[in-house]
């Protein structure tokens, strides 16, 4: 059996001498030499053998104790040692696994071990009735792919920021829109809606592609883009051109990426997210099903975030007021099916509240107070995503938290410096410490594939933000209370 060759040390191989190995012995020797881990089960799903790589990859130095034992015992060992994230009831998990084997299922998946190792797993039924499980360490490849994905997303955000270079929160708007688009698309998919369009690849692409929904604004003069008052007819015509301009830019870029679904969706969104369900939108007056699903989803996310964010021409609306406005526009501006699911997403994220804003948290400056509310809301939404076991959305919210934290601290420090706050250096050190912590959290979650944040981390975020606002930030209130300051978008 393979395990007979699973020595703890690997001495140099001697020169071949003596009689040739039997076929069985030669196969066992070969299995011990390969880097891919294997475990072999007989027709009763009992462990018949394993190779050295299996022991190493799964962290089982005492694997001999499982020889001849049901595979359930191996699964139970792993469950007890936290190897399977989000497995639920242990016995139910084991029963479902054994049931799939009884169906002679051939499957492959990826699993992240608690130590961060990413394993590719293939289960192959044997003609004799047994099974072979194969394990390959793909940690390096997975991290390299994640690095490429993150770099691509960073480039997309940079382009979006360039087109909206005086947005109030320097990139957080497009990240929030991307998350809302992704959450809505996933909920539509789970409902079995728009099955001809929405699949896992679409959900992945549409989230990032939506970041470029307003890239065409780069061609709009600032005097129009940031005008505080109503636009003239000519100015409105110029503003509407950004939809066509954005689509043209992305289509041109797509020529360099043949058959790029991501670029196609990006151009589709840029062109159609201002179309209205009743046909009264722009630039083409599309109506109903003529509007791509991607454009219909992004239209809702963009409008909601614009309503609830500060702009040069408006103060932020409450979530309740924004939801009421969207409800009034269902059937005219918004697709009723997509809007209904979108509002479910908004309602779902309000069910978990780690920190609640109170008047006692005010520092006497409307812009700082507003930024604190956004940080509180971001942490609450992080907790909400955690309860839904949606790892993709958790990762997106952590990105938002990093982005907005850096923006807020920079704005606050500039304000305190202008106000002559004497304890600014210590305040900066506190800020840098939190920035470092939250970036390390993102690193651990993204590259070490942490399964969930857990109550310890969420509790730290809750306590840090609440105590910082109610404690440290109150110390500078006398210096900025009533101070006339420009809004962030005017910087």
Backbone torsions as a table, in degrees:
resi	resn	phi	psi	omega
1	UNK	NA	155.9	-174.4
2	UNK	-57.0	-40.7	-173.2
3	UNK	-64.4	-17.7	179.3
4	UNK	-65.0	-19.5	-179.3
5	UNK	-101.3	5.3	-174.2
6	UNK	-83.8	62.9	178.2
7	UNK	-71.1	150.9	179.6
8	UNK	-71.7	-26.7	179.1
9	UNK	-116.3	155.1	179.8
10	UNK	-120.4	91.5	-178.8
11	UNK	-71.4	161.3	176.6
12	UNK	-57.5	141.6	-178.9
13	UNK	-74.1	130.8	177.2
14	UNK	-74.8	161.9	175.6
15	UNK	-64.0	140.5	-178.0
16	UNK	-59.7	126.6	176.4
17	UNK	-142.4	164.3	174.2
18	UNK	75.0	-171.1	-176.2
19	UNK	-66.8	152.1	177.7
20	UNK	-68.3	149.5	178.4
21	UNK	-69.0	151.8	172.3
22	UNK	-66.3	163.7	-179.5
23	UNK	-58.7	-39.9	-179.3
24	UNK	-66.0	-43.5	179.8
25	UNK	-67.3	-39.2	178.9
26	UNK	-63.7	-40.0	178.2
27	UNK	-65.1	-41.2	179.0
28	UNK	-63.7	-40.5	178.2
29	UNK	-63.3	-41.4	179.3
30	UNK	-64.1	-40.7	-179.3
31	UNK	-64.3	-33.0	178.8
32	UNK	-73.8	-22.6	-174.6
33	UNK	-84.4	-22.4	-174.3
34	UNK	-81.8	156.6	-177.3
35	UNK	-83.7	-15.8	-179.9
36	UNK	-80.9	132.1	179.9
37	UNK	-82.0	143.2	179.6
38	UNK	-138.7	143.2	169.0
39	UNK	-132.2	136.2	-172.4
40	UNK	-113.1	128.3	178.9
41	UNK	-113.8	144.4	178.6
42	UNK	-85.9	-172.2	-175.0
43	UNK	-66.1	-16.8	176.9
44	UNK	-98.2	9.2	-179.5
45	UNK	62.3	35.6	171.7
46	UNK	-100.9	150.1	-175.1
47	UNK	-73.4	120.4	177.3
48	UNK	-99.0	-30.4	-179.3
49	UNK	-175.9	170.6	179.5
50	UNK	-157.8	167.1	176.5
51	UNK	-112.9	174.0	-174.7
52	UNK	-62.1	-38.5	-178.8
53	UNK	-62.8	-34.3	177.3
54	UNK	-61.9	-46.0	178.2
55	UNK	-56.8	-44.5	-175.9
56	UNK	-69.2	-47.8	-175.8
57	UNK	-67.3	-34.5	-177.2
58	UNK	-97.3	-1.3	177.9
59	UNK	65.1	48.4	-177.4
60	UNK	-122.1	74.7	-180.0
61	UNK	-64.7	-23.4	-178.8
62	UNK	-108.5	39.3	-175.4
63	UNK	-62.6	-20.9	-179.6
64	UNK	-55.9	-29.4	-176.7
65	UNK	-67.0	-15.1	179.7
66	UNK	-93.1	-7.4	-179.6
67	UNK	-60.3	129.2	-178.9
68	UNK	80.2	-5.3	-178.3
69	UNK	-93.7	154.3	177.7
70	UNK	-59.5	146.1	179.5
71	UNK	-62.1	-23.0	176.6
72	UNK	-56.4	-35.3	-178.9
73	UNK	-66.1	-36.2	177.3
74	UNK	-65.9	-46.6	179.5
75	UNK	-60.9	-41.9	-179.0
76	UNK	-64.3	-38.6	176.6
77	UNK	-60.2	-46.6	-179.2
78	UNK	-64.0	-41.3	179.2
79	UNK	-62.0	-42.8	-179.5
80	UNK	-66.5	-22.2	-179.9
81	UNK	-103.7	16.3	173.1
82	UNK	71.1	25.4	-177.6
83	UNK	-74.3	-27.2	-177.8
84	UNK	-109.2	113.8	177.7
85	UNK	-75.0	144.7	172.6
86	UNK	54.8	39.1	-176.3
87	UNK	-82.3	-15.8	-178.2
88	UNK	72.8	-146.8	179.5
89	UNK	-62.9	127.8	-174.1
90	UNK	-62.1	-48.3	-176.5
91	UNK	-67.4	-35.1	177.0
92	UNK	-66.0	-40.5	177.4
93	UNK	-60.1	-46.3	-179.4
94	UNK	-63.7	-43.3	-179.4
95	UNK	-61.5	-42.7	179.0
96	UNK	-64.5	-37.9	179.8
97	UNK	-65.5	-45.9	180.0
98	UNK	-66.1	-37.1	177.8
99	UNK	-60.4	-39.8	179.5
100	UNK	-66.0	-32.4	177.1
101	UNK	-69.9	-37.6	178.9
102	UNK	-63.4	-27.1	177.6
103	UNK	-83.1	2.1	179.5
104	UNK	60.9	38.5	-176.8
105	UNK	-74.4	137.4	171.1
106	UNK	-105.2	120.2	-176.8
107	UNK	-143.2	161.9	174.7
108	UNK	-137.1	148.9	-179.8
109	UNK	-158.2	175.7	173.5
110	UNK	-117.4	145.6	178.8
111	UNK	-138.1	139.3	179.0
112	UNK	-105.3	121.5	177.2
113	UNK	-76.8	158.7	178.3
114	UNK	-56.9	-24.9	178.8
115	UNK	-83.7	4.3	177.5
116	UNK	93.3	-8.3	178.3
117	UNK	-67.0	132.2	178.6
118	UNK	-101.8	122.8	-178.1
119	UNK	-111.8	135.4	168.7
120	UNK	-94.1	126.3	-173.5
121	UNK	-120.5	133.4	175.8
122	UNK	-126.0	127.0	176.4
123	UNK	-107.7	122.9	-175.2
124	UNK	-124.3	118.1	176.9
125	UNK	-71.8	145.0	179.4
126	UNK	-102.8	151.4	-179.7
127	UNK	-59.9	-28.6	-179.3
128	UNK	-74.3	-10.0	-179.2
129	UNK	108.0	-9.8	178.8
130	UNK	-88.7	-165.9	-178.6
131	UNK	-141.8	151.3	167.8
132	UNK	-122.8	127.2	173.8
133	UNK	-104.9	129.8	-179.7
134	UNK	-115.7	139.0	-176.4
135	UNK	-128.7	130.1	179.0
136	UNK	-129.3	132.1	178.2
137	UNK	-77.1	112.6	180.0
138	UNK	-116.6	25.0	-177.3
139	UNK	-58.1	-48.5	-176.9
140	UNK	-62.2	-44.5	-179.2
141	UNK	-66.1	-39.3	-179.7
142	UNK	-64.9	-42.7	179.8
143	UNK	-68.3	-36.3	177.9
144	UNK	-64.4	-41.8	178.7
145	UNK	-65.3	-41.0	178.3
146	UNK	-63.1	-38.2	177.4
147	UNK	-61.7	-43.0	178.1
148	UNK	-62.7	-44.7	-179.5
149	UNK	-62.1	-43.6	-178.0
150	UNK	-68.8	-38.7	177.5
151	UNK	-63.9	-41.0	178.6
152	UNK	-63.6	-42.4	179.5
153	UNK	-65.5	-40.2	178.3
154	UNK	-61.5	-40.3	178.5
155	UNK	-65.1	-39.7	179.5
156	UNK	-64.3	-43.5	178.7
157	UNK	-63.5	-39.8	179.4
158	UNK	-62.1	-42.1	178.2
159	UNK	-64.2	-43.5	179.6
160	UNK	-62.5	-40.7	178.5
161	UNK	-64.7	-36.3	179.9
162	UNK	-64.4	-36.7	-179.8
163	UNK	-76.7	-26.0	177.7
164	UNK	-123.0	57.2	-164.0
165	UNK	-70.1	-4.0	174.2
166	UNK	-126.1	31.6	174.3
167	UNK	-59.7	151.9	-171.3
168	UNK	-65.1	-26.3	-175.8
169	UNK	-130.3	28.5	169.7
170	UNK	39.6	63.4	172.7
171	UNK	105.4	-21.9	-178.5
172	UNK	-67.2	-31.1	178.6
173	UNK	-58.7	-51.0	-176.1
174	UNK	-68.3	-31.2	176.9
175	UNK	-69.6	-39.0	178.0
176	UNK	-66.1	-41.7	177.4
177	UNK	-60.9	-44.7	-179.9
178	UNK	-58.8	-42.1	-179.4
179	UNK	-66.5	-45.1	179.1
180	UNK	-62.2	-38.1	177.5
181	UNK	-63.3	-46.5	-179.9
182	UNK	-63.4	-43.2	179.9
183	UNK	-63.7	-41.3	-180.0
184	UNK	-67.7	-43.7	179.2
185	UNK	-61.3	-41.7	-179.7
186	UNK	-66.6	-39.5	179.7
187	UNK	-67.9	-37.6	175.7
188	UNK	-61.9	-40.9	-179.9
189	UNK	-63.8	-43.6	179.9
190	UNK	-65.5	-27.2	178.4
191	UNK	-81.9	-5.9	-177.8
192	UNK	75.0	26.7	-179.8
193	UNK	-97.9	144.7	179.0
194	UNK	53.7	46.9	-174.9
195	UNK	-63.9	-24.9	179.6
196	UNK	-72.4	-15.8	-175.8
197	UNK	-114.8	-47.5	-169.7
198	UNK	-90.9	117.7	169.7
199	UNK	-136.1	-175.6	-177.1
200	UNK	-61.2	-39.5	179.6
201	UNK	-64.5	-40.9	178.7
202	UNK	-60.6	-45.1	-179.0
203	UNK	-59.3	-42.6	179.7
204	UNK	-64.9	-46.0	-176.6
205	UNK	-70.9	-42.8	-172.4
206	UNK	-66.7	-31.0	179.9
207	UNK	-62.9	-52.6	-178.3
208	UNK	-71.2	-39.3	-178.9
209	UNK	-61.4	-32.6	-178.1
210	UNK	-66.2	-19.4	178.3
211	UNK	-58.7	-28.4	-176.8
212	UNK	-96.5	20.5	-174.6
213	UNK	-60.1	-31.3	-178.6
214	UNK	-114.3	26.4	-178.2
215	UNK	-59.6	-26.8	179.8
216	UNK	-66.4	-13.0	178.9
217	UNK	-64.6	-12.6	178.9
218	UNK	-61.5	-22.3	-178.9
219	UNK	-90.8	-4.9	-176.7
220	UNK	-91.4	128.0	178.9
221	UNK	-60.7	144.9	-179.8
222	UNK	-59.2	-32.7	-177.8
223	UNK	-63.0	-24.5	176.8
224	UNK	-94.7	-45.1	-174.9
225	UNK	-60.5	-36.4	-175.1
226	UNK	-116.1	24.3	178.0
227	UNK	-67.8	130.4	-176.2
228	UNK	-76.0	-31.9	-177.7
229	UNK	-94.4	-176.5	-179.9
230	UNK	-66.7	149.4	-179.6
231	UNK	-84.2	148.6	172.2
232	UNK	-75.5	170.9	179.1
233	UNK	-59.8	-42.9	179.8
234	UNK	-66.8	-40.0	178.3
235	UNK	-65.7	-38.3	179.0
236	UNK	-66.7	-38.9	177.3
237	UNK	-63.1	-41.6	177.7
238	UNK	-64.1	-43.9	180.0
239	UNK	-60.2	-42.2	-178.3
240	UNK	-64.0	-20.4	-178.6
241	UNK	-66.3	-17.3	-175.2
242	UNK	-64.7	-26.9	179.8
243	UNK	-65.9	-47.2	179.1
244	UNK	-67.9	-42.9	-179.1
245	UNK	-60.7	-42.5	179.7
246	UNK	-63.2	-44.3	179.2
247	UNK	-62.7	-40.0	178.6
248	UNK	-63.2	-42.3	178.7
249	UNK	-60.5	-46.7	-176.1
250	UNK	-72.6	-34.6	175.2
251	UNK	-64.7	-39.4	178.3
252	UNK	-65.2	-42.8	177.7
253	UNK	-64.0	-34.2	-179.5
254	UNK	-65.4	-21.7	178.0
255	UNK	-62.8	-24.8	178.8
256	UNK	-83.7	-9.0	-178.7
257	UNK	-128.2	83.7	-174.1
258	UNK	-57.1	133.2	179.0
259	UNK	58.2	38.3	179.5
260	UNK	-83.7	106.7	179.3
261	UNK	-65.6	-35.2	-179.9
262	UNK	-60.8	-48.9	-179.8
263	UNK	-67.2	-36.5	178.3
264	UNK	-62.2	-43.5	179.0
265	UNK	-66.8	-39.4	178.1
266	UNK	-60.0	-45.4	178.8
267	UNK	-65.0	-39.5	178.8
268	UNK	-60.1	-44.5	179.7
269	UNK	-66.6	-47.2	-178.8
270	UNK	-56.2	-39.2	-175.4
271	UNK	-78.3	-31.8	-166.5
272	UNK	-117.4	0.4	-174.8
273	UNK	-76.4	-2.4	172.7
274	UNK	-108.2	7.4	173.0
275	UNK	-75.8	148.3	-178.9
276	UNK	-108.3	149.9	-178.5
277	UNK	-58.5	-33.5	-178.5
278	UNK	-88.5	3.7	176.5
279	UNK	90.5	4.2	-175.9
280	UNK	-97.1	11.1	179.6
281	UNK	-87.7	-166.8	179.5
282	UNK	-136.5	162.2	9.0
283	UNK	-91.9	-10.3	-170.3
284	UNK	-113.7	-3.1	-179.2
285	UNK	66.4	33.9	177.4
286	UNK	-69.3	155.5	-178.8
287	UNK	-139.8	150.4	173.0
288	UNK	53.3	-128.2	-177.1
289	UNK	-71.0	-8.8	175.1
290	UNK	-67.4	-24.7	-179.8
291	UNK	-83.1	125.3	178.8
292	UNK	-57.6	148.9	-179.9
293	UNK	-57.6	-39.1	179.9
294	UNK	-59.6	-42.4	179.1
295	UNK	-67.2	-37.8	179.8
296	UNK	-66.0	-40.3	179.5
297	UNK	-68.1	-47.3	-176.7
298	UNK	-65.7	-32.6	178.8
299	UNK	-57.5	-43.0	180.0
300	UNK	-68.2	-47.0	-178.3
301	UNK	-62.8	-41.3	-178.3
302	UNK	-66.2	-46.1	-178.9
303	UNK	-65.3	-45.4	-178.8
304	UNK	-60.0	-47.1	-177.6
305	UNK	-69.2	-34.5	177.1
306	UNK	-64.6	-40.3	-179.9
307	UNK	-66.1	-38.1	-174.8
308	UNK	-91.6	5.3	179.3
309	UNK	-114.4	157.6	175.0
310	UNK	-75.6	140.2	175.0
311	UNK	-132.5	163.4	179.9
312	UNK	-56.4	-23.5	-174.7
313	UNK	-109.9	3.6	-177.2
314	UNK	-158.9	155.7	171.0
315	UNK	-89.6	160.5	-178.4
316	UNK	-69.6	143.5	175.1
317	UNK	-88.2	158.3	172.2
318	UNK	-73.6	159.6	177.2
319	UNK	-59.0	-41.1	-178.3
320	UNK	-62.0	-42.4	-179.7
321	UNK	-68.2	-39.4	179.7
322	UNK	-65.8	-41.3	178.0
323	UNK	-62.7	-42.9	178.8
324	UNK	-60.8	-40.1	179.2
325	UNK	-64.6	-43.1	179.3
326	UNK	-63.8	-41.3	178.8
327	UNK	-59.0	-38.8	-179.9
328	UNK	-66.2	-25.1	-175.2
329	UNK	-99.0	2.5	176.4
330	UNK	-67.1	129.7	-178.7
331	UNK	94.4	-20.7	175.1
332	UNK	-106.4	-67.8	178.9
333	UNK	-84.5	-35.7	-170.3
334	UNK	-116.8	144.3	175.0
335	UNK	-62.4	125.7	-176.1
336	UNK	-59.8	-40.4	-178.5
337	UNK	-67.2	-49.9	-178.8
338	UNK	-64.7	-41.0	-179.1
339	UNK	-64.4	-40.0	179.3
340	UNK	-61.0	-42.9	178.7
341	UNK	-69.7	-39.4	178.6
342	UNK	-59.7	-43.8	-179.7
343	UNK	-66.9	-29.1	173.5
344	UNK	-63.9	-39.6	177.7
345	UNK	-61.2	-45.5	-179.9
346	UNK	-63.6	-41.8	-179.7
347	UNK	-66.5	-40.2	-177.2
348	UNK	-62.3	-41.0	-174.4
349	UNK	-73.5	-11.3	179.7
350	UNK	-91.3	0.6	-175.7
351	UNK	-79.9	-21.2	-179.3
352	UNK	-112.8	128.4	-178.1
353	UNK	-137.3	103.8	177.0
354	UNK	-77.2	-39.9	-178.3
355	UNK	-130.8	135.6	177.4
356	UNK	-116.4	129.8	179.6
357	UNK	-66.0	139.6	174.2
358	UNK	-137.2	159.3	-178.8
359	UNK	-60.4	-25.9	-179.9
360	UNK	-66.3	-15.8	179.8
361	UNK	-83.6	-11.9	-177.5
362	UNK	-62.8	139.5	176.8
363	UNK	-108.0	8.9	175.7
364	UNK	86.1	11.0	177.4
365	UNK	-131.9	121.8	-173.3
366	UNK	-62.5	-33.2	-177.9
367	UNK	-74.1	-41.5	176.5
368	UNK	-65.9	-43.4	178.3
369	UNK	-59.0	-42.5	179.7
370	UNK	-63.1	-42.5	179.2
371	UNK	-65.5	-36.8	176.7
372	UNK	-64.5	-38.9	177.5
373	UNK	-62.3	-40.5	179.3
374	UNK	-65.1	-41.6	177.5
375	UNK	-62.9	-42.2	177.6
376	UNK	-62.1	-44.7	179.8
377	UNK	-62.8	-38.6	-179.9
378	UNK	-63.4	-43.9	179.2
379	UNK	-67.1	-38.2	177.0
380	UNK	-63.1	-40.8	179.1
381	UNK	-69.6	-31.1	175.4
382	UNK	-62.5	-44.5	178.2
383	UNK	-64.4	-37.7	178.9
384	UNK	-63.8	-45.4	178.8
385	UNK	-63.6	-35.1	178.4
386	UNK	-62.3	-41.3	-179.0
387	UNK	-68.1	-22.8	179.6
388	UNK	-91.6	2.5	179.5
389	UNK	53.5	38.2	179.8
390	UNK	-102.5	91.4	-172.8
391	UNK	-64.1	-37.3	-179.4
392	UNK	-61.8	-45.1	-179.4
393	UNK	-69.1	-38.5	176.4
394	UNK	-57.6	-44.5	179.4
395	UNK	-61.9	-39.3	179.7
396	UNK	-67.3	-38.3	-180.0
397	UNK	-70.0	-36.1	176.1
398	UNK	-61.5	-40.4	175.2
399	UNK	-58.1	-45.3	178.9
400	UNK	-61.1	-41.9	-177.9
401	UNK	-63.4	-43.6	177.5
402	UNK	-61.3	-48.8	-177.2
403	UNK	-60.0	-49.1	-174.4
404	UNK	-75.0	-31.9	177.4
405	UNK	-60.7	-47.3	179.7
406	UNK	-61.8	-44.0	179.1
407	UNK	-60.8	-47.8	-176.8
408	UNK	-64.3	-45.9	-178.7
409	UNK	-62.3	-39.8	179.7
410	UNK	-63.2	-45.9	-179.6
411	UNK	-64.3	-44.0	-178.3
412	UNK	-63.6	-42.7	-179.0
413	UNK	-66.6	-37.4	176.4
414	UNK	-64.4	-39.5	178.7
415	UNK	-65.6	-44.5	-178.7
416	UNK	-67.5	-35.4	176.9
417	UNK	-64.7	-41.9	178.1
418	UNK	-66.1	-30.0	-178.7
419	UNK	-85.2	-5.9	179.7
420	UNK	73.6	33.1	-179.4
421	UNK	-66.2	121.3	-171.5
422	UNK	-73.5	-20.2	-175.9
423	UNK	-103.6	28.7	-174.0
424	UNK	-64.7	-39.2	-177.3
425	UNK	-60.4	-42.7	178.5
426	UNK	-66.9	-37.4	178.4
427	UNK	-63.0	-40.5	178.2
428	UNK	-62.3	-41.2	-179.8
429	UNK	-62.5	-39.5	177.4
430	UNK	-63.0	-43.4	178.9
431	UNK	-62.0	-47.5	-178.3
432	UNK	-62.1	-35.9	179.0
433	UNK	-63.7	-42.3	179.8
434	UNK	-70.3	-40.3	176.9
435	UNK	-57.0	-44.8	-179.9
436	UNK	-61.7	-43.4	-178.2
437	UNK	-63.5	-46.4	-175.0
438	UNK	-72.0	-30.3	175.5
439	UNK	-70.1	-36.6	176.4
440	UNK	-66.9	-35.7	176.3
441	UNK	-61.6	-44.9	178.1
442	UNK	-61.6	-41.0	178.7
443	UNK	-60.9	-46.6	-178.6
444	UNK	-65.1	-43.4	-177.0
445	UNK	-68.8	-40.4	-174.7
446	UNK	-79.6	-52.1	-171.1
447	UNK	-92.4	-27.1	177.1
448	UNK	-98.0	3.1	171.6
449	UNK	55.3	46.2	177.0
450	UNK	-58.2	136.6	-176.8
451	UNK	-69.8	-53.2	178.5
452	UNK	-138.8	161.8	177.8
453	UNK	-73.7	-44.8	-179.9
454	UNK	88.6	159.5	-175.8
455	UNK	-66.3	-29.1	-179.1
456	UNK	-63.3	-46.2	-178.6
457	UNK	-70.7	-44.9	179.0
458	UNK	-62.5	-37.8	177.6
459	UNK	-65.1	-38.8	177.8
460	UNK	-63.7	-45.7	178.6
461	UNK	-59.3	-44.9	179.8
462	UNK	-60.7	-50.8	-175.8
463	UNK	-67.9	-39.8	-178.7
464	UNK	-63.2	-48.1	-176.6
465	UNK	-66.9	-44.9	-178.8
466	UNK	-64.3	-46.2	-178.3
467	UNK	-69.3	-34.8	-179.4
468	UNK	-67.4	-44.4	-178.8
469	UNK	-69.0	-42.8	-177.3
470	UNK	-79.6	-19.8	-177.5
471	UNK	-109.1	-81.7	-175.0
472	UNK	-56.3	-45.8	-174.9
473	UNK	-70.9	-22.7	177.8
474	UNK	-69.9	-20.5	-177.8
475	UNK	-68.2	-23.7	-179.7
476	UNK	-98.6	1.7	-178.0
477	UNK	-56.0	-44.8	-179.2
478	UNK	-59.3	-23.3	-176.9
479	UNK	-85.6	-25.5	-176.0
480	UNK	-116.9	-7.9	-178.7
481	UNK	-59.9	117.5	179.8
482	UNK	79.4	1.7	179.5
483	UNK	-68.8	130.9	177.4
484	UNK	-74.8	118.0	-179.8
485	UNK	-132.0	153.7	175.8
486	UNK	-79.2	151.4	176.7
487	UNK	-71.8	157.7	-176.6
488	UNK	-56.4	-35.5	-175.7
489	UNK	-72.1	-11.7	-179.6
490	UNK	-93.7	2.3	-176.6
491	UNK	-72.6	NA	NA
